[in-house]
Amino acid sequence: MKGKQKALIEAKAKVLKALGHPTRLWLAEQLADGEKCVCELAEPLEADFSTISKHLSVLKEAGVIAGQKRGKMVYYRLKVPCILKYMPCVEAVIEAGIKEQAELLE
């Protein structure tokens, strides 16, 4: 693997790694419904703003989300909403694994 191909693989891995944490994946899924401020994201998680901000920073660094400051609040949105379109495939992998495990019990 060389040059551009390696760089592309590394960039893809960075995006997947950013989404690979349960909290960050949840945050991305919440933003699929439209932009939200940190306060809207922190409350359901019962987490402090600094923790949520760190997770948002990882997503932003990976290019998954963008933020816009309005007054004292920062509003986040998915940069490319189709990023979550692979979730049904991930769920199919989970279901296939469950079926395989269930067959072992038969």
Phi and psi in radians as a Rosetta constraint file:
Dihedral C 1 N 2 CA 2 C 2 CIRCULARHARMONIC -2.322 0.35
Dihedral N 2 CA 2 C 2 N 3 CIRCULARHARMONIC 2.808 0.35
Dihedral C 2 N 3 CA 3 C 3 CIRCULARHARMONIC 0.646 0.35
Dihedral N 3 CA 3 C 3 N 4 CIRCULARHARMONIC -1.991 0.35
Dihedral C 3 N 4 CA 4 C 4 CIRCULARHARMONIC -1.101 0.35
Dihedral N 4 CA 4 C 4 N 5 CIRCULARHARMONIC -0.681 0.35
Dihedral C 4 N 5 CA 5 C 5 CIRCULARHARMONIC -1.085 0.35
Dihedral N 5 CA 5 C 5 N 6 CIRCULARHARMONIC -0.762 0.35
Dihedral C 5 N 6 CA 6 C 6 CIRCULARHARMONIC -1.128 0.35
Dihedral N 6 CA 6 C 6 N 7 CIRCULARHARMONIC -0.759 0.35
Dihedral C 6 N 7 CA 7 C 7 CIRCULARHARMONIC -1.088 0.35
Dihedral N 7 CA 7 C 7 N 8 CIRCULARHARMONIC -0.704 0.35
Dihedral C 7 N 8 CA 8 C 8 CIRCULARHARMONIC -1.154 0.35
Dihedral N 8 CA 8 C 8 N 9 CIRCULARHARMONIC -0.765 0.35
Dihedral C 8 N 9 CA 9 C 9 CIRCULARHARMONIC -1.065 0.35
Dihedral N 9 CA 9 C 9 N 10 CIRCULARHARMONIC -0.744 0.35
Dihedral C 9 N 10 CA 10 C 10 CIRCULARHARMONIC -1.140 0.35
Dihedral N 10 CA 10 C 10 N 11 CIRCULARHARMONIC -0.678 0.35
Dihedral C 10 N 11 CA 11 C 11 CIRCULARHARMONIC -1.150 0.35
Dihedral N 11 CA 11 C 11 N 12 CIRCULARHARMONIC -0.728 0.35
Dihedral C 11 N 12 CA 12 C 12 CIRCULARHARMONIC -1.078 0.35
Dihedral N 12 CA 12 C 12 N 13 CIRCULARHARMONIC -0.784 0.35
Dihedral C 12 N 13 CA 13 C 13 CIRCULARHARMONIC -1.072 0.35
Dihedral N 13 CA 13 C 13 N 14 CIRCULARHARMONIC -0.624 0.35
Dihedral C 13 N 14 CA 14 C 14 CIRCULARHARMONIC -1.107 0.35
Dihedral N 14 CA 14 C 14 N 15 CIRCULARHARMONIC -0.745 0.35
Dihedral C 14 N 15 CA 15 C 15 CIRCULARHARMONIC -1.129 0.35
Dihedral N 15 CA 15 C 15 N 16 CIRCULARHARMONIC -0.830 0.35
Dihedral C 15 N 16 CA 16 C 16 CIRCULARHARMONIC -1.128 0.35
Dihedral N 16 CA 16 C 16 N 17 CIRCULARHARMONIC -0.649 0.35
Dihedral C 16 N 17 CA 17 C 17 CIRCULARHARMONIC -1.126 0.35
Dihedral N 17 CA 17 C 17 N 18 CIRCULARHARMONIC -0.712 0.35
Dihedral C 17 N 18 CA 18 C 18 CIRCULARHARMONIC -1.088 0.35
Dihedral N 18 CA 18 C 18 N 19 CIRCULARHARMONIC -0.674 0.35
Dihedral C 18 N 19 CA 19 C 19 CIRCULARHARMONIC -1.467 0.35
Dihedral N 19 CA 19 C 19 N 20 CIRCULARHARMONIC -0.116 0.35
Dihedral C 19 N 20 CA 20 C 20 CIRCULARHARMONIC -1.357 0.35
Dihedral N 20 CA 20 C 20 N 21 CIRCULARHARMONIC -0.089 0.35
Dihedral C 20 N 21 CA 21 C 21 CIRCULARHARMONIC -1.687 0.35
Dihedral N 21 CA 21 C 21 N 22 CIRCULARHARMONIC 2.342 0.35
Dihedral C 21 N 22 CA 22 C 22 CIRCULARHARMONIC -0.946 0.35
Dihedral N 22 CA 22 C 22 N 23 CIRCULARHARMONIC -0.717 0.35
Dihedral C 22 N 23 CA 23 C 23 CIRCULARHARMONIC -1.170 0.35
Dihedral N 23 CA 23 C 23 N 24 CIRCULARHARMONIC -0.742 0.35
Dihedral C 23 N 24 CA 24 C 24 CIRCULARHARMONIC -1.204 0.35
Dihedral N 24 CA 24 C 24 N 25 CIRCULARHARMONIC -0.643 0.35
Dihedral C 24 N 25 CA 25 C 25 CIRCULARHARMONIC -1.110 0.35
Dihedral N 25 CA 25 C 25 N 26 CIRCULARHARMONIC -0.748 0.35
Dihedral C 25 N 26 CA 26 C 26 CIRCULARHARMONIC -1.061 0.35
Dihedral N 26 CA 26 C 26 N 27 CIRCULARHARMONIC -0.760 0.35
Dihedral C 26 N 27 CA 27 C 27 CIRCULARHARMONIC -1.048 0.35
Dihedral N 27 CA 27 C 27 N 28 CIRCULARHARMONIC -0.795 0.35
Dihedral C 27 N 28 CA 28 C 28 CIRCULARHARMONIC -1.081 0.35
Dihedral N 28 CA 28 C 28 N 29 CIRCULARHARMONIC -0.725 0.35
Dihedral C 28 N 29 CA 29 C 29 CIRCULARHARMONIC -1.136 0.35
Dihedral N 29 CA 29 C 29 N 30 CIRCULARHARMONIC -0.598 0.35
Dihedral C 29 N 30 CA 30 C 30 CIRCULARHARMONIC -1.164 0.35
Dihedral N 30 CA 30 C 30 N 31 CIRCULARHARMONIC -0.611 0.35
Dihedral C 30 N 31 CA 31 C 31 CIRCULARHARMONIC -1.336 0.35
Dihedral N 31 CA 31 C 31 N 32 CIRCULARHARMONIC -0.190 0.35
Dihedral C 31 N 32 CA 32 C 32 CIRCULARHARMONIC -1.110 0.35
Dihedral N 32 CA 32 C 32 N 33 CIRCULARHARMONIC -0.440 0.35
Dihedral C 32 N 33 CA 33 C 33 CIRCULARHARMONIC -1.447 0.35
Dihedral N 33 CA 33 C 33 N 34 CIRCULARHARMONIC -0.077 0.35
Dihedral C 33 N 34 CA 34 C 34 CIRCULARHARMONIC 2.230 0.35
Dihedral N 34 CA 34 C 34 N 35 CIRCULARHARMONIC 3.031 0.35
Dihedral C 34 N 35 CA 35 C 35 CIRCULARHARMONIC -1.172 0.35
Dihedral N 35 CA 35 C 35 N 36 CIRCULARHARMONIC 2.637 0.35
Dihedral C 35 N 36 CA 36 C 36 CIRCULARHARMONIC -2.544 0.35
Dihedral N 36 CA 36 C 36 N 37 CIRCULARHARMONIC 2.677 0.35
Dihedral C 36 N 37 CA 37 C 37 CIRCULARHARMONIC -1.548 0.35
Dihedral N 37 CA 37 C 37 N 38 CIRCULARHARMONIC 2.879 0.35
Dihedral C 37 N 38 CA 38 C 38 CIRCULARHARMONIC -0.993 0.35
Dihedral N 38 CA 38 C 38 N 39 CIRCULARHARMONIC -0.669 0.35
Dihedral C 38 N 39 CA 39 C 39 CIRCULARHARMONIC -1.065 0.35
Dihedral N 39 CA 39 C 39 N 40 CIRCULARHARMONIC -0.641 0.35
Dihedral C 39 N 40 CA 40 C 40 CIRCULARHARMONIC -1.239 0.35
Dihedral N 40 CA 40 C 40 N 41 CIRCULARHARMONIC -0.475 0.35
Dihedral C 40 N 41 CA 41 C 41 CIRCULARHARMONIC -1.534 0.35
Dihedral N 41 CA 41 C 41 N 42 CIRCULARHARMONIC -0.560 0.35
Dihedral C 41 N 42 CA 42 C 42 CIRCULARHARMONIC -1.295 0.35
Dihedral N 42 CA 42 C 42 N 43 CIRCULARHARMONIC -0.657 0.35
Dihedral C 42 N 43 CA 43 C 43 CIRCULARHARMONIC -1.017 0.35
Dihedral N 43 CA 43 C 43 N 44 CIRCULARHARMONIC -0.902 0.35
Dihedral C 43 N 44 CA 44 C 44 CIRCULARHARMONIC -1.108 0.35
Dihedral N 44 CA 44 C 44 N 45 CIRCULARHARMONIC -0.485 0.35
Dihedral C 44 N 45 CA 45 C 45 CIRCULARHARMONIC -1.455 0.35
Dihedral N 45 CA 45 C 45 N 46 CIRCULARHARMONIC -0.192 0.35
Dihedral C 45 N 46 CA 46 C 46 CIRCULARHARMONIC 0.902 0.35
Dihedral N 46 CA 46 C 46 N 47 CIRCULARHARMONIC 0.769 0.35
Dihedral C 46 N 47 CA 47 C 47 CIRCULARHARMONIC -2.097 0.35
Dihedral N 47 CA 47 C 47 N 48 CIRCULARHARMONIC 2.728 0.35
Dihedral C 47 N 48 CA 48 C 48 CIRCULARHARMONIC -1.359 0.35
Dihedral N 48 CA 48 C 48 N 49 CIRCULARHARMONIC 2.818 0.35
Dihedral C 48 N 49 CA 49 C 49 CIRCULARHARMONIC -1.053 0.35
Dihedral N 49 CA 49 C 49 N 50 CIRCULARHARMONIC -0.628 0.35
Dihedral C 49 N 50 CA 50 C 50 CIRCULARHARMONIC -1.161 0.35
Dihedral N 50 CA 50 C 50 N 51 CIRCULARHARMONIC -0.670 0.35
Dihedral C 50 N 51 CA 51 C 51 CIRCULARHARMONIC -1.137 0.35
Dihedral N 51 CA 51 C 51 N 52 CIRCULARHARMONIC -0.825 0.35
Dihedral C 51 N 52 CA 52 C 52 CIRCULARHARMONIC -1.099 0.35
Dihedral N 52 CA 52 C 52 N 53 CIRCULARHARMONIC -0.730 0.35
Dihedral C 52 N 53 CA 53 C 53 CIRCULARHARMONIC -1.069 0.35
Dihedral N 53 CA 53 C 53 N 54 CIRCULARHARMONIC -0.661 0.35
Dihedral C 53 N 54 CA 54 C 54 CIRCULARHARMONIC -1.109 0.35
Dihedral N 54 CA 54 C 54 N 55 CIRCULARHARMONIC -0.773 0.35
Dihedral C 54 N 55 CA 55 C 55 CIRCULARHARMONIC -1.129 0.35
Dihedral N 55 CA 55 C 55 N 56 CIRCULARHARMONIC -0.729 0.35
Dihedral C 55 N 56 CA 56 C 56 CIRCULARHARMONIC -1.099 0.35
Dihedral N 56 CA 56 C 56 N 57 CIRCULARHARMONIC -0.620 0.35
Dihedral C 56 N 57 CA 57 C 57 CIRCULARHARMONIC -1.108 0.35
Dihedral N 57 CA 57 C 57 N 58 CIRCULARHARMONIC -0.710 0.35
Dihedral C 57 N 58 CA 58 C 58 CIRCULARHARMONIC -1.101 0.35
Dihedral N 58 CA 58 C 58 N 59 CIRCULARHARMONIC -0.778 0.35
Dihedral C 58 N 59 CA 59 C 59 CIRCULARHARMONIC -1.117 0.35
Dihedral N 59 CA 59 C 59 N 60 CIRCULARHARMONIC -0.675 0.35
Dihedral C 59 N 60 CA 60 C 60 CIRCULARHARMONIC -1.189 0.35
Dihedral N 60 CA 60 C 60 N 61 CIRCULARHARMONIC -0.750 0.35
Dihedral C 60 N 61 CA 61 C 61 CIRCULARHARMONIC -1.080 0.35
Dihedral N 61 CA 61 C 61 N 62 CIRCULARHARMONIC -0.590 0.35
Dihedral C 61 N 62 CA 62 C 62 CIRCULARHARMONIC -1.415 0.35
Dihedral N 62 CA 62 C 62 N 63 CIRCULARHARMONIC -0.113 0.35
Dihedral C 62 N 63 CA 63 C 63 CIRCULARHARMONIC 1.495 0.35
Dihedral N 63 CA 63 C 63 N 64 CIRCULARHARMONIC 0.211 0.35
Dihedral C 63 N 64 CA 64 C 64 CIRCULARHARMONIC -1.386 0.35
Dihedral N 64 CA 64 C 64 N 65 CIRCULARHARMONIC -0.667 0.35
Dihedral C 64 N 65 CA 65 C 65 CIRCULARHARMONIC -2.218 0.35
Dihedral N 65 CA 65 C 65 N 66 CIRCULARHARMONIC 2.886 0.35
Dihedral C 65 N 66 CA 66 C 66 CIRCULARHARMONIC -2.292 0.35
Dihedral N 66 CA 66 C 66 N 67 CIRCULARHARMONIC 2.616 0.35
Dihedral C 66 N 67 CA 67 C 67 CIRCULARHARMONIC -2.144 0.35
Dihedral N 67 CA 67 C 67 N 68 CIRCULARHARMONIC 2.605 0.35
Dihedral C 67 N 68 CA 68 C 68 CIRCULARHARMONIC -2.370 0.35
Dihedral N 68 CA 68 C 68 N 69 CIRCULARHARMONIC 2.173 0.35
Dihedral C 68 N 69 CA 69 C 69 CIRCULARHARMONIC -1.450 0.35
Dihedral N 69 CA 69 C 69 N 70 CIRCULARHARMONIC 2.300 0.35
Dihedral C 69 N 70 CA 70 C 70 CIRCULARHARMONIC -2.315 0.35
Dihedral N 70 CA 70 C 70 N 71 CIRCULARHARMONIC 1.874 0.35
Dihedral C 70 N 71 CA 71 C 71 CIRCULARHARMONIC 1.144 0.35
Dihedral N 71 CA 71 C 71 N 72 CIRCULARHARMONIC -2.192 0.35
Dihedral C 71 N 72 CA 72 C 72 CIRCULARHARMONIC -1.596 0.35
Dihedral N 72 CA 72 C 72 N 73 CIRCULARHARMONIC -0.154 0.35
Dihedral C 72 N 73 CA 73 C 73 CIRCULARHARMONIC -1.831 0.35
Dihedral N 73 CA 73 C 73 N 74 CIRCULARHARMONIC 2.613 0.35
Dihedral C 73 N 74 CA 74 C 74 CIRCULARHARMONIC -1.944 0.35
Dihedral N 74 CA 74 C 74 N 75 CIRCULARHARMONIC 2.260 0.35
Dihedral C 74 N 75 CA 75 C 75 CIRCULARHARMONIC -1.850 0.35
Dihedral N 75 CA 75 C 75 N 76 CIRCULARHARMONIC 2.335 0.35
Dihedral C 75 N 76 CA 76 C 76 CIRCULARHARMONIC -1.964 0.35
Dihedral N 76 CA 76 C 76 N 77 CIRCULARHARMONIC 2.644 0.35
Dihedral C 76 N 77 CA 77 C 77 CIRCULARHARMONIC -2.576 0.35
Dihedral N 77 CA 77 C 77 N 78 CIRCULARHARMONIC 2.749 0.35
Dihedral C 77 N 78 CA 78 C 78 CIRCULARHARMONIC -1.223 0.35
Dihedral N 78 CA 78 C 78 N 79 CIRCULARHARMONIC 2.326 0.35
Dihedral C 78 N 79 CA 79 C 79 CIRCULARHARMONIC -1.208 0.35
Dihedral N 79 CA 79 C 79 N 80 CIRCULARHARMONIC -0.726 0.35
Dihedral C 79 N 80 CA 80 C 80 CIRCULARHARMONIC -2.300 0.35
Dihedral N 80 CA 80 C 80 N 81 CIRCULARHARMONIC 1.669 0.35
Dihedral C 80 N 81 CA 81 C 81 CIRCULARHARMONIC -0.956 0.35
Dihedral N 81 CA 81 C 81 N 82 CIRCULARHARMONIC -0.434 0.35
Dihedral C 81 N 82 CA 82 C 82 CIRCULARHARMONIC -1.208 0.35
Dihedral N 82 CA 82 C 82 N 83 CIRCULARHARMONIC -0.096 0.35
Dihedral C 82 N 83 CA 83 C 83 CIRCULARHARMONIC -0.968 0.35
Dihedral N 83 CA 83 C 83 N 84 CIRCULARHARMONIC -0.519 0.35
Dihedral C 83 N 84 CA 84 C 84 CIRCULARHARMONIC -1.590 0.35
Dihedral N 84 CA 84 C 84 N 85 CIRCULARHARMONIC 0.049 0.35
Dihedral C 84 N 85 CA 85 C 85 CIRCULARHARMONIC -1.194 0.35
Dihedral N 85 CA 85 C 85 N 86 CIRCULARHARMONIC -0.248 0.35
Dihedral C 85 N 86 CA 86 C 86 CIRCULARHARMONIC -1.451 0.35
Dihedral N 86 CA 86 C 86 N 87 CIRCULARHARMONIC -0.106 0.35
Dihedral C 86 N 87 CA 87 C 87 CIRCULARHARMONIC -1.059 0.35
Dihedral N 87 CA 87 C 87 N 88 CIRCULARHARMONIC -0.719 0.35
Dihedral C 87 N 88 CA 88 C 88 CIRCULARHARMONIC -1.023 0.35
Dihedral N 88 CA 88 C 88 N 89 CIRCULARHARMONIC -0.603 0.35
Dihedral C 88 N 89 CA 89 C 89 CIRCULARHARMONIC -1.176 0.35
Dihedral N 89 CA 89 C 89 N 90 CIRCULARHARMONIC -0.735 0.35
Dihedral C 89 N 90 CA 90 C 90 CIRCULARHARMONIC -1.070 0.35
Dihedral N 90 CA 90 C 90 N 91 CIRCULARHARMONIC -0.748 0.35
Dihedral C 90 N 91 CA 91 C 91 CIRCULARHARMONIC -1.128 0.35
Dihedral N 91 CA 91 C 91 N 92 CIRCULARHARMONIC -0.614 0.35
Dihedral C 91 N 92 CA 92 C 92 CIRCULARHARMONIC -1.139 0.35
Dihedral N 92 CA 92 C 92 N 93 CIRCULARHARMONIC -0.654 0.35
Dihedral C 92 N 93 CA 93 C 93 CIRCULARHARMONIC -1.107 0.35
Dihedral N 93 CA 93 C 93 N 94 CIRCULARHARMONIC -0.750 0.35
Dihedral C 93 N 94 CA 94 C 94 CIRCULARHARMONIC -1.083 0.35
Dihedral N 94 CA 94 C 94 N 95 CIRCULARHARMONIC -0.815 0.35
Dihedral C 94 N 95 CA 95 C 95 CIRCULARHARMONIC -1.075 0.35
Dihedral N 95 CA 95 C 95 N 96 CIRCULARHARMONIC -0.717 0.35
Dihedral C 95 N 96 CA 96 C 96 CIRCULARHARMONIC -1.086 0.35
Dihedral N 96 CA 96 C 96 N 97 CIRCULARHARMONIC -0.701 0.35
Dihedral C 96 N 97 CA 97 C 97 CIRCULARHARMONIC -1.126 0.35
Dihedral N 97 CA 97 C 97 N 98 CIRCULARHARMONIC -0.683 0.35
Dihedral C 97 N 98 CA 98 C 98 CIRCULARHARMONIC -1.130 0.35
Dihedral N 98 CA 98 C 98 N 99 CIRCULARHARMONIC -0.765 0.35
Dihedral C 98 N 99 CA 99 C 99 CIRCULARHARMONIC -1.086 0.35
Dihedral N 99 CA 99 C 99 N 100 CIRCULARHARMONIC -0.727 0.35
Dihedral C 99 N 100 CA 100 C 100 CIRCULARHARMONIC -1.081 0.35
Dihedral N 100 CA 100 C 100 N 101 CIRCULARHARMONIC -0.741 0.35
Dihedral C 100 N 101 CA 101 C 101 CIRCULARHARMONIC -1.145 0.35
Dihedral N 101 CA 101 C 101 N 102 CIRCULARHARMONIC -0.710 0.35
Dihedral C 101 N 102 CA 102 C 102 CIRCULARHARMONIC -1.130 0.35
Dihedral N 102 CA 102 C 102 N 103 CIRCULARHARMONIC -0.646 0.35
Dihedral C 102 N 103 CA 103 C 103 CIRCULARHARMONIC -1.107 0.35
Dihedral N 103 CA 103 C 103 N 104 CIRCULARHARMONIC -0.502 0.35
Dihedral C 103 N 104 CA 104 C 104 CIRCULARHARMONIC -1.161 0.35
Dihedral N 104 CA 104 C 104 N 105 CIRCULARHARMONIC -0.444 0.35
Dihedral C 104 N 105 CA 105 C 105 CIRCULARHARMONIC -1.529 0.35
Dihedral N 105 CA 105 C 105 N 106 CIRCULARHARMONIC -0.179 0.35
